[in-house]
């Protein structure tokens, strides 16, 4: 049975393999292996097998089953699925069954993909280690004493463990790319507005994007081509037609200018083995015909601070609706206000509370200009810096994460150290640009290191081309199981 | 208490007459069973996103262009506060970049002082909240057993119109609200039914020595559910404040509720700490950037005159008294319809007399709108022709019109069916006159004795015996010639 998404789709489409067998096998792998990993919060075998059966029926009847025919997919539990519990990794939504599907879920199913379960994540996508899940932490499949990264740690681990070939995550400050890096998979964040956010439970609306995880660039590209595109249900969705990326993956690195971002690839926080693998990858790229130049994004020095004002500010408002009135947890009390307070106190974990408080403060009268307003001005400066850098380079590069996967529990008491995990990935969210993390080798302990590629808005074809070019010389990391 | 004047500014919330809600495609309708016009968006379910209803923006621009507002780039903000009938616990509203900036409403003269111009600060778009229904006890929140929430209204588009503090009396406030309602109705922006909550008025009121240019401490007055209660509440509040101040006291800045039952305003018991709404730009929506061409198209499609201007034009053209002209002008759609009839050949005075009498009487009696009953085009032209060729007397014409408004049939069809043609035939009428004269010898005698007024009685008898169909002019002549010795 093929392991890649495109291999599965091709075999299912030709009738060589049945989607039901593929999906059943994926479910068996999860059943057998996930107790030790914790990548899925729940699977739904009956629904998935029934959907797989419909794919097989389409093949049998000569109808086009779609480009992802029979491909088992994991969905981060921040994506709504009609009639299927969606918790966002939070107690406050335990048991909530949305009455509607996210647009991306609909698009995947229309393309023949079969979602088999909802993957674990940091509560409301807030975290960099998946330890903020209210249900259980996720183990890194390559070293179970270590974190998979976050917040889409379950999706990264499910792919890295070989349970499913592809999964969807969401990326607000690096929540796809950082766990992809720590788990040795490919993880991609599209241009803001390129993929509909309808049905993505919002963390920070102006930063959130949905993107794919896969074991290689071609599979990530295949999923991207399916989920990208305009959606009238999302006002921030870009109406501009999508240029498919799958066709341009073999154009290589020859002739591309790669800009090494000085501020995102040096400094005290970067582990030596990460920088070693990063430089080795650049040397390979030069041999493959790329030109490497140094570029600077000076304002990124303030990017992390700006991010930790904007994201909490938006989250404080987005999460207000979890008040015990209409759905999810309700903790009874004498009056409405007390009920709101008791529900939120019991339902949210410490990181969510921390960010809601930070954001509430940043938006308060008298502080708005100094915090939220100032952070938005930094955002403009970051965008300007990127524009200047793209005058000199086609694609920008850095490590994805300053470190390899760290030990479970290592940073839970130190939020600032945790926040620094996303220092390389946050600028792309502030600018709304696409970016991708691919594997660029393992460090000394066999832990994967990620290479981070960034491109201008809507330059996904170029981004995927460069990523595939690197992958051709660097190879891919095999699933752990 | 003279020597003081009130300074009043109003905030008017208007539900827009769109087919669907502000940010989703649920029907915007009043009176549906609870929680039936709802979807993930207007329920604020996790993951759902708002998309701006262009029709609501268009109505806001229609209003703005009609009252002289500046229309430009606008953005939505989130106004954050917790309330159970507000499903996202924030309201999508507009803050420092509203859709309509400035403008003014001219309120026609109440007295010899002349018309008042009330300047507008702004008019901005926002979404309505759901509705809480407190169950048990007296039905008030304090002693209710529980509360039910109906989210049908959640997400209904609102235009909040904010005036400058240009109003000086409760009566002026009432006149302003009436004028604003007429404008909104004429423009088709809202159905302005206060009893259904589609127009809600809050006021800020302070008092100061007449002639002063500084402002006193203002009080916000809420819960005024009719135009009448606006006037009563503000008059009460004006008197209350003046009494306080003249007694050496001070007005406290607070929000007070008007209680219709005891006709007083009451301070709210809940703690009135200044709310911090933590406004910030709504990241789920993109700015509204109306291009000049669109704004001009909207302006061109709207009625060219506001109701007050229209009333003056009608009074001049039709020679109608100002109050009747205004009654027609303030009835949405009616003056446009009548003008079309005049354009097609109907006599302008006759047409406006019919409109201001038969039509308005019918609307008052039935509670219907002109849009409900408007007959086919050409109705007044046809009716005018029937009067012109003496088929109908003016009285019969009014009767036919009353029928038209109910049946929406053509006047000629009604005349034919009901046999209402006027009898102008001399021979036929002469015979009836002879009968009447023969049957009333006393009257004839009195006439001949010099009491000529009694001829009217005989004319009336002829009309009666012809069921009103006799041509009164002809009958009059025939009666007089029969009586002359």
Boltz contact constraints between the chains, C-beta under 6 A:
constraints:
  - contact:
      token1: [A, 80]
      token2: [B, 47]
      max_distance: 6.0
  - contact:
      token1: [A, 100]
      token2: [B, 40]
      max_distance: 6.0
  - contact:
      token1: [A, 198]
      token2: [B, 49]
      max_distance: 6.0
  - contact:
      token1: [A, 199]
      token2: [B, 47]
      max_distance: 6.0
  - contact:
      token1: [A, 200]
      token2: [B, 47]
      max_distance: 6.0
  - contact:
      token1: [A, 201]
      token2: [B, 46]
      max_distance: 6.0
  - contact:
      token1: [A, 201]
      token2: [B, 47]
      max_distance: 6.0
  - contact:
      token1: [A, 205]
      token2: [B, 283]
      max_distance: 6.0
  - contact:
      token1: [A, 205]
      token2: [B, 284]
      max_distance: 6.0
  - contact:
      token1: [A, 206]
      token2: [B, 283]
      max_distance: 6.0
  - contact:
      token1: [A, 234]
      token2: [B, 49]
      max_distance: 6.0
  - contact:
      token1: [A, 235]
      token2: [B, 51]
      max_distance: 6.0
  - contact:
      token1: [A, 235]
      token2: [B, 285]
      max_distance: 6.0
  - contact:
      token1: [A, 235]
      token2: [B, 286]
      max_distance: 6.0
  - contact:
      token1: [A, 314]
      token2: [B, 283]
      max_distance: 6.0
  - contact:
      token1: [A, 317]
      token2: [B, 78]
      max_distance: 6.0
  - contact:
      token1: [A, 317]
      token2: [B, 80]
      max_distance: 6.0
  - contact:
      token1: [A, 317]
      token2: [B, 90]
      max_distance: 6.0
  - contact:
      token1: [A, 320]
      token2: [B, 89]
      max_distance: 6.0
  - contact:
      token1: [A, 320]
      token2: [B, 90]
      max_distance: 6.0
  - contact:
      token1: [A, 321]
      token2: [B, 44]
      max_distance: 6.0
  - contact:
      token1: [A, 321]
      token2: [B, 88]
      max_distance: 6.0
  - contact:
      token1: [A, 321]
      token2: [B, 89]
      max_distance: 6.0
  - contact:
      token1: [A, 323]
      token2: [B, 89]
      max_distance: 6.0
  - contact:
      token1: [A, 325]
      token2: [B, 84]
      max_distance: 6.0
  - contact:
      token1: [A, 336]
      token2: [B, 84]
      max_distance: 6.0
  - contact:
      token1: [A, 340]
      token2: [B, 82]
      max_distance: 6.0
  - contact:
      token1: [A, 363]
      token2: [B, 278]
      max_distance: 6.0
  - contact:
      token1: [A, 363]
      token2: [B, 280]
      max_distance: 6.0
  - contact:
      token1: [A, 364]
      token2: [B, 276]
      max_distance: 6.0
  - contact:
      token1: [A, 365]
      token2: [B, 276]
      max_distance: 6.0
